[in-house]
Amino acid sequence: MNSETKRQLNIVVLGTAFMFMFTAFQTCGNIAQTVITNLNHTDFHGSGYTSMAVIYGVFSASNLISPSVVAIIGPQLSMFISGIFYSIYIAIFIEPSTWTFYTASVFLGIAAAVLWTAQGNCLTINSNEHTIGRNSGIFWALLQSSLFFGNLYIYFAWQGKTQISENDRRTVFIALTVISLVGTVLFFLIRTPEESHSEEEEAEATDDTLVEHMSEQSKMTRAVDAFKRSVKLCGTKEILLLSITTAYTGLELTFFSGVYGTCIGAVNKFGTEEKSLIGLSGIFIGIGEILGGGIFGLLSKSNQFGRNPVVMLGIVVHFIAFYLIFYNMPNDAPIASMRGTDNIAFMEPSKEVAIFCSFLLGLGDSCFNTQLLSILGFLYSEDSAPAFAVFKFIQSVCAAIAYFYSNYLLLQWQLLIMAVVGFFGTLSFFTVEWEVPAFVAKSTDYSSI
């Protein structure tokens, strides 16, 4: 097996492992608030929104140290250990208690930072300037197919249910825990890509074996250096501009992964299908994500116009979705009680429009994320871990903020915030994309990306 084939296989294995893990986790996030509002435990006082705010808050802070962790133990082991904590968090729902729920949220936030930094590093070392767009698309399509499988089960298992019983909850979360563990084990199938060496480098191979026996002191030096590079990157023009785009992805991630499903499940006008529609919504978000990842990632090499048209499509698609959601969903849906809401917006709530908006949310999200992964992997190909850590730091801060205000803000204000940040985030991405040729070496064949 040649080096390029091994790299390609690594990307497929990486995407497949994430597909299993996030089949469990994204399904968990989609139904968490609905499950919690149906808990019969009088001593349980948790909130799905608050838990996610804790996760993303800790996630954001942990991104400052995650490059150091990856530098010390490597991306493969980093992803495996993180996967264990994802599985523990999901397992908490089998028999939830308030203190274990929030404690697991804290540890998951730390694990998530390490996981995504390691993922960005693994994606970059298995790519080059010609394959980063394609590999980002393959990974993204595999990752987001996770939305399809878990939510398909939710759709059929919860059809006709207006309340979620204890048996329903346990069955779902035992299955999701096992699925998450399967994905975690798959990380061990990723192999280190072979590098081509010159004759001179081969002659020095004996001396290089000292690297394999690196002392703890030198590992700590690498860790400190990784932290310093992360801090230094935060002040660069490119990262500052991309931070607005990244902030938007954090806000809309919160909305489509946690808030919108809760909105659908709270609309009493949908009748006995309101709970199963949460699963169907997740499926169509996944279809949009997969379609976007496939088209804009796999076909990126033949795109002669760069990344801007894809991002423009993403914001237009999201604006259409926001407008339709504003007209279709009751304003109090995100914060409705267990009894749901009987209010209507500007039209009688339509299941078809609600599910179509799920598809648009997924499609738009894939437009932004595939292009952000691509441009970061291209600009910082030689030092990817700190760049992806900063990216996830900004994204997770904004996701935490969004989950926090989702406990209180009506739907219209949440949509308005996303629309404003999305508009300015699109403009800032355009600016970076236009300046990329000046950022890279003159010998780089940028048009071939």
TAVEN-V459957 format. One record per residue. N is the residue number from 1. SS is DSSP state (H for helix, E for strand, - for the rest). D_LAST is the distance of its C-alpha to the last C-alpha in Angstrom with 1 decimal. Layout:
BEGIN
N|SS|D_LAST / N|SS|D_LAST
END
This chain:
BEGIN
1|-|25.2 / 2|-|22.5 / 3|H|20.3 / 4|H|17.1 / 5|H|19.4 / 6|H|20.9 / 7|H|17.8 / 8|H|16.9 / 9|H|20.6 / 10|H|20.6 / 11|H|17.9 / 12|H|20.2 / 13|H|23.3 / 14|H|22.0 / 15|H|21.2 / 16|H|24.5 / 17|H|26.5 / 18|H|25.2 / 19|H|26.0 / 20|H|29.6 / 21|H|30.0 / 22|H|28.8 / 23|H|30.6 / 24|H|33.5 / 25|H|32.5 / 26|H|31.0 / 27|H|33.9 / 28|H|36.2 / 29|H|34.7 / 30|H|35.0 / 31|H|38.7 / 32|H|39.8 / 33|H|41.5 / 34|H|43.1 / 35|H|44.4 / 36|H|45.8 / 37|H|47.6 / 38|-|49.3 / 39|-|50.5 / 40|-|54.2 / 41|-|54.5 / 42|-|56.5 / 43|-|55.5 / 44|-|51.7 / 45|-|50.5 / 46|-|46.7 / 47|-|44.1 / 48|H|40.7 / 49|H|39.3 / 50|H|40.9 / 51|H|39.6 / 52|H|36.0 / 53|H|36.6 / 54|H|38.0 / 55|H|35.1 / 56|H|32.4 / 57|H|34.7 / 58|H|35.1 / 59|H|31.4 / 60|H|30.5 / 61|H|33.1 / 62|H|32.1 / 63|H|28.5 / 64|H|30.0 / 65|H|31.3 / 66|H|28.9 / 67|H|26.7 / 68|H|30.1 / 69|H|31.0 / 70|H|27.8 / 71|H|28.3 / 72|H|31.8 / 73|H|31.7 / 74|-|28.1 / 75|H|25.6 / 76|H|27.3 / 77|H|30.8 / 78|H|29.6 / 79|H|28.2 / 80|H|31.4 / 81|H|33.8 / 82|H|32.0 / 83|H|32.2 / 84|H|36.0 / 85|H|36.4 / 86|H|34.5 / 87|H|36.9 / 88|H|39.9 / 89|H|39.0 / 90|H|38.8 / 91|H|42.1 / 92|H|43.9 / 93|H|44.0 / 94|H|46.2 / 95|H|49.1 / 96|-|47.9 / 97|-|49.8 / 98|H|48.8 / 99|H|48.7 / 100|H|46.6 / 101|H|44.2 / 102|H|43.5 / 103|H|43.6 / 104|H|41.0 / 105|H|38.9 / 106|H|39.0 / 107|H|38.0 / 108|H|35.2 / 109|H|33.8 / 110|H|33.7 / 111|H|32.3 / 112|H|29.5 / 113|H|28.3 / 114|H|28.3 / 115|H|26.7 / 116|H|23.6 / 117|H|23.2 / 118|H|23.5 / 119|H|21.1 / 120|H|18.3 / 121|H|19.3 / 122|H|19.4 / 123|H|16.0 / 124|H|14.5 / 125|H|16.7 / 126|-|15.7 / 127|-|11.9 / 128|-|9.8 / 129|-|6.6 / 130|-|5.4 / 131|-|7.6 / 132|H|8.1 / 133|H|7.0 / 134|H|9.1 / 135|H|11.7 / 136|H|12.1 / 137|H|12.9 / 138|H|15.2 / 139|H|17.0 / 140|H|17.4 / 141|H|18.9 / 142|H|21.2 / 143|H|22.2 / 144|H|23.1 / 145|-|25.0 / 146|H|27.5 / 147|H|28.6 / 148|H|29.8 / 149|H|32.1 / 150|H|34.0 / 151|H|34.6 / 152|H|35.7 / 153|H|38.5 / 154|H|39.4 / 155|H|39.6 / 156|H|42.1 / 157|H|44.0 / 158|-|44.7 / 159|-|45.5 / 160|-|48.7 / 161|-|49.0 / 162|-|49.8 / 163|-|50.4 / 164|-|48.5 / 165|-|51.2 / 166|H|51.2 / 167|H|50.9 / 168|H|47.8 / 169|H|46.2 / 170|H|47.0 / 171|H|45.9 / 172|H|42.4 / 173|H|41.8 / 174|H|43.2 / 175|H|40.7 / 176|H|37.8 / 177|H|38.8 / 178|H|38.8 / 179|H|35.4 / 180|H|34.0 / 181|H|35.7 / 182|H|34.2 / 183|H|30.6 / 184|H|31.7 / 185|H|33.0 / 186|H|29.8 / 187|H|28.1 / 188|H|30.3 / 189|H|28.4 / 190|-|25.3 / 191|-|25.4 / 192|-|24.2 / 193|-|21.5 / 194|-|22.8 / 195|-|21.6 / 196|-|22.2 / 197|-|25.1 / 198|-|26.7 / 199|H|30.4 / 200|H|31.2 / 201|H|29.6 / 202|H|31.4 / 203|H|34.6 / 204|-|34.1 / 205|H|33.4 / 206|H|37.0 / 207|H|36.8 / 208|H|33.6 / 209|H|35.6 / 210|H|37.0 / 211|H|33.8 / 212|H|34.6 / 213|H|37.9 / 214|-|36.6 / 215|-|39.4 / 216|H|39.4 / 217|H|39.6 / 218|H|36.3 / 219|H|34.6 / 220|H|36.0 / 221|H|34.6 / 222|H|31.1 / 223|H|31.7 / 224|H|33.0 / 225|H|30.1 / 226|H|27.6 / 227|H|29.7 / 228|H|29.9 / 229|H|26.1 / 230|H|25.8 / 231|H|28.4 / 232|H|27.0 / 233|H|23.5 / 234|-|25.4 / 235|-|26.4 / 236|-|23.1 / 237|H|22.1 / 238|H|18.6 / 239|H|20.3 / 240|H|23.2 / 241|H|21.2 / 242|H|19.1 / 243|H|22.5 / 244|H|23.6 / 245|H|20.8 / 246|H|21.5 / 247|H|25.2 / 248|H|24.7 / 249|H|23.1 / 250|H|26.1 / 251|H|28.6 / 252|H|27.2 / 253|H|26.9 / 254|H|30.6 / 255|H|31.4 / 256|H|29.9 / 257|H|30.6 / 258|H|34.1 / 259|H|35.7 / 260|H|34.9 / 261|H|36.3 / 262|H|39.4 / 263|H|39.8 / 264|H|39.9 / 265|H|42.3 / 266|H|44.6 / 267|E|45.2 / 268|H|48.6 / 269|H|48.3 / 270|H|45.9 / 271|H|49.0 / 272|H|49.0 / 273|H|45.3 / 274|-|44.2 / 275|-|43.4 / 276|H|41.8 / 277|H|39.6 / 278|H|37.9 / 279|H|36.6 / 280|H|35.6 / 281|H|33.7 / 282|H|31.8 / 283|H|31.0 / 284|H|29.6 / 285|H|27.5 / 286|H|26.1 / 287|H|25.5 / 288|H|23.6 / 289|H|21.5 / 290|H|20.8 / 291|H|20.1 / 292|H|17.5 / 293|H|15.9 / 294|H|15.9 / 295|H|14.7 / 296|H|12.0 / 297|H|10.8 / 298|H|11.4 / 299|-|10.2 / 300|H|7.0 / 301|H|5.3 / 302|H|7.9 / 303|-|7.7 / 304|-|8.1 / 305|-|9.8 / 306|-|7.7 / 307|-|9.6 / 308|H|13.0 / 309|H|14.2 / 310|H|13.9 / 311|H|15.8 / 312|H|18.2 / 313|H|19.0 / 314|H|19.6 / 315|H|22.2 / 316|H|23.9 / 317|H|24.3 / 318|H|25.7 / 319|H|28.1 / 320|H|29.4 / 321|H|30.0 / 322|H|31.8 / 323|H|34.0 / 324|H|35.0 / 325|H|35.7 / 326|H|37.8 / 327|H|39.8 / 328|H|40.2 / 329|-|40.7 / 330|-|43.8 / 331|-|43.4 / 332|-|45.0 / 333|H|43.1 / 334|H|41.1 / 335|H|44.3 / 336|-|46.8 / 337|-|49.4 / 338|-|49.9 / 339|-|51.8 / 340|-|48.7 / 341|E|49.0 / 342|-|50.8 / 343|-|49.4 / 344|-|47.3 / 345|-|44.8 / 346|-|44.8 / 347|-|44.9 / 348|-|46.3 / 349|-|43.7 / 350|-|41.8 / 351|H|40.3 / 352|H|38.0 / 353|H|36.6 / 354|H|36.3 / 355|H|34.3 / 356|H|32.1 / 357|H|31.3 / 358|H|30.3 / 359|H|27.7 / 360|H|26.4 / 361|H|26.3 / 362|H|24.2 / 363|H|21.7 / 364|H|21.3 / 365|H|21.1 / 366|H|18.2 / 367|H|16.3 / 368|H|16.9 / 369|H|16.6 / 370|H|13.4 / 371|H|11.6 / 372|H|13.9 / 373|H|13.2 / 374|H|9.4 / 375|H|10.1 / 376|H|13.0 / 377|H|11.6 / 378|H|9.1 / 379|H|12.0 / 380|-|14.6 / 381|-|13.4 / 382|-|16.7 / 383|-|19.0 / 384|H|17.7 / 385|H|21.1 / 386|H|22.5 / 387|H|19.5 / 388|H|19.6 / 389|H|23.4 / 390|H|23.4 / 391|H|21.2 / 392|H|23.6 / 393|H|26.6 / 394|H|25.9 / 395|H|25.2 / 396|H|28.3 / 397|H|30.5 / 398|H|29.8 / 399|H|30.3 / 400|H|33.6 / 401|H|34.7 / 402|H|33.9 / 403|H|35.8 / 404|H|38.7 / 405|H|39.1 / 406|-|38.7 / 407|-|42.2 / 408|-|43.7 / 409|-|41.7 / 410|-|42.2 / 411|H|39.3 / 412|H|39.1 / 413|H|38.5 / 414|H|35.8 / 415|H|34.0 / 416|H|34.6 / 417|H|33.1 / 418|H|29.9 / 419|H|29.6 / 420|H|30.2 / 421|H|27.8 / 422|H|25.1 / 423|H|25.5 / 424|H|25.2 / 425|H|22.4 / 426|H|20.3 / 427|H|21.2 / 428|H|20.4 / 429|H|16.8 / 430|H|16.4 / 431|H|17.8 / 432|H|15.5 / 433|H|12.3 / 434|H|14.0 / 435|H|14.9 / 436|H|11.7 / 437|H|11.6 / 438|H|15.2 / 439|H|14.8 / 440|-|12.7 / 441|-|14.3 / 442|-|14.5 / 443|-|13.5 / 444|-|9.9 / 445|-|7.7 / 446|H|5.8 / 447|H|5.6 / 448|H|3.8 / 449|-|0.0
END
